[in-house]
């Protein structure tokens, strides 16, 4: 029986997608959401077993829908949400605690202590990352210190720590393989992105044994089998999207607009000097040679709109909300600081909270909604500005993917505020395409562009609005620091 099909598992923060391809063309897609758990203020968790079961169900459903059997599937590929961490028992295969999601801020105190002890510079030298609750190692440390089942498994040498890819590979593969790939390992604060190995220095700093961590493989490798179907590539979702967007030349940039947003700029096979605002990450490896990227992590992108829609109940339909908000000439001076989960790049402040500023009696909810939409564009602009300063390279094009690309007025505003083309992919998510492309060794058709937005007549106005927003953000951070110093 000829193997003609490929399946990509795209496991994201909000749900799981299974995508069926034939000869590089997308045939079908099935989606399944999972629960988001908020046990305490600032804490975000997910049920690992729910997610692995969703993957099993979706694969079975898409095979049944198309009358396919495992023998017809050439390969499986896996791309996943980054930094989310799971602890499980190697012998039973059962989770010892819920997955701690990248958004979770319970490790702020751990991170603050590490910074105060002077470890930030060394950690950045090794990993390219900052000490932040966003990343995996502080979560592992918290689990070891606070969860009895994790402590016991550690003492009995049965503890496994892994990002979502490692958990899925272990729980799904027929062989129970304990693997991860380089792109996911590079997001943990434990991986040396130049030596391509777990850092013994950082393992000791965080109190984690190498025995607890998965074997690190190249993104295109043998990762085991699921019901006879070979898993042949694994990549973290943002890096996979960069690859899928075809951003392989120096200075090419993509932004994935999902729950959060990852802005990545390809920098080639040499690390550039970073600053305190932008990270360096391992983009992928080709024939064993690392490719690096600058990254700006935005904590709240689509999440800001969820906040306005579900928590504040300001609108129901995203498309109508976007269209009506941008029918206003501007936000009327209303500024939204999207600090629901703190701020990521380039501000890096986990203590700040969301604020809606500038309200007067004349404003309506649509001014707030517009301020919410524009805050997404402003955060991307702030990141790109820093990348241009680091590289001395003015970007001419931003390639974007993700669900928010459907909001046409927002895309035009983004082009205006960054003063560059915004190019929309016809595919909603490029992560699945990228992880399959790396398995195909670039044999898949190059990503297409569905629509290009050029900077328009409102460019100067958008720039002025960004400067006002940036000023308000910096002012709020400064006020917070003064209050802390007084206390």
PyMOL commands that set and color helices and strands:
alter all, ss='L'
color gray80, all
select helices_A, chain A and resi 48-65+70-72+108-116+120-127+136-146+148-155+164-172+182-185+200-206+210-212+237-244+302-311+318-325+365-391+403-406+408-418+431-439+459-486
alter helices_A, ss='H'
color red, helices_A
select strands_A, chain A and resi 5-11+15-22+25-33+45-46+73-80+85-89+99-100+159-163+179-181+191-192+197-198+215-217+225-226+229-236+253-257+261-268+279-286+289-298+335-337+355-357+397-401+421-424+451-453
alter strands_A, ss='S'
color yellow, strands_A
deselect
rebuild
show_as cartoon
